[in-house]
Amino acid sequence: MQIRKPHFPNEIADLTAIWKRASEATHTFLTAADVAEIEVKVREEYLPHAFDQLWVAADDSDRAVGFLGLDGPSVDALWVDPDLHGTGIGTALLDFAATHHRELTVDVNEQNPKAHDFYRRRGFVDVGRSEDDGEGRPFPIIHMRIP
């Protein structure tokens, strides 16, 4: 596996597909309408414009298998192909982020306990909570950081 910059615009569809499949696997609290609405934003806004840095985890064939979006020290996106969950790709992306920032922060959906556990096992601690997500939807968020 390698971590590299995305091949844009060619890779937007692949990264969006990773987001959608992983979201459907882990964010079971979202309705199909929520996923469809957010998918458009991921494809048209978030991936091409929203992050200071966007990094792709690629397999030996250079096929995208996950991605990391950073806004300074904030992990704004960490998505891995759900068929590859538990294989170390998410950890490798976080380790990569840590080489660029002394402290990291992340916001995790409270209704996604597996993600919350993932970050806690990697040293993140809870530092706050919000009732709504960053888009104002009624999905509680746990704010975390790693010192």
N, C-alpha and C positions, 0 to 999 in steps of 0.2 A: 504494500500500500504506500502511496505517496500523498502528500498534502501539497496542493498547488492552487494557483489562481484559476478562476473559472474561464472556460472558453466561451466567451459571449460573442454574439448572441446565440450561437448554436446550442449551448448547454442549458439555456433557460427552461426549455420544455422538460429535460431530464431532471433538473433540480426541482421543478414544480411537481413532477410526478413523485419524486422521493418525498417531498413535503406532504403531498396528499395521502400517499399510502401510509406513511408514518403517523400522520395526524389521525387517519381513520383507525389505526391500530391502537393508538395511545390516548386519544382525546374523545373517548366514547360519550362524553357529555355534550359534544357538538351535534347539532342536527345536520341532515344532508344539506339543508339550505345554508346553514352556517359555513359548512365546508366549501360549498360552491361559491359563496360570497368571498370568503377569505382566499380561496384559490386564485381568483382574479387579481386580488391585491398582491399576492405572493408573486405571481407571474409578471404583472405589469408595473408594480411599484417597488415591492420589497427587494426582490432579487436584483433588478437592474439599478436601483437608486438608494436604498435605505441604509446601507451599512458603510461604515468607514472602510472596513475590510471584509471581503468575502473569500473564504477558503473552501476548497473542495477536497474531500478524501476520494482518491481514485484507486481502483484495483490495478492489478498488473497489466490489464488491457487498456488502461487509462479511462475506464468507464467510471463515472461518478457513482459513489455508493453512500455519500453523505456530504453534509456541508455545515460550515460554521460562519455565522455572521457576527461581526464585532462592531460595536460603536464605542471606540476607546476601550476601556477595560470591561465593558458590559457585554456579556454573551447574550446577544439579542436573538440568535437562532442557532440551534444545534439539532440537526435532523439527520437520521441514519435510515437507510433502507430497512424496513422492518424485518425482512428475511435475514438480516445480518445483525440484529440486536444481540448484544451479549458477546460480540466477537472482538471488542476492544476498539472499534472505530470511534465511538463517542469519546472514550477516554483519550485516545490519541489526539483527537481534535482539541479537547480541553488542555491536554499537556502542551500542545502547540501554542494555544492561546496564552498559557502561563509563561511561555518563553518570551512573550512580547509585553507582558504586563505583570507587575509585582502582585497586584491584587486584582481579583476578578469579581464581578457581580453577575447575578442572573435572576430573572423573574420566572417563577414556575407556577403553572396552574395548580391550584390546590386540589382540583379534581383529577389530577394526574399523579397519584402517589408513587408510581414507579419512577417517574422523573425526579420527584422530590427525593426519593431514596437514592437514586443514582448520584445526584449532586452531593447529598450528605455523605455518602461513602467516599467521595473524592475531596472531603474536607470543607465543603461549604456549610455555613451555619445560617439559620433563619435570623433575619434582622428586622422584619416587618411584614405587614400584610395589608392588602387593599381589597375592598369588596368587589371592584370591577377590574377588568383587564384594561390595557392601554387604549383600547378603542371604545371604552365605556360600556362594554357588554357585561352582563351580570355573572362573570366567571371570576371568582376570587383568586388573587395572585399572592404567592408567598415570595417575598424579596429575600434573596440570599447573597452572601458574599463569602469569599475565601480570603483570609488574611495572608 
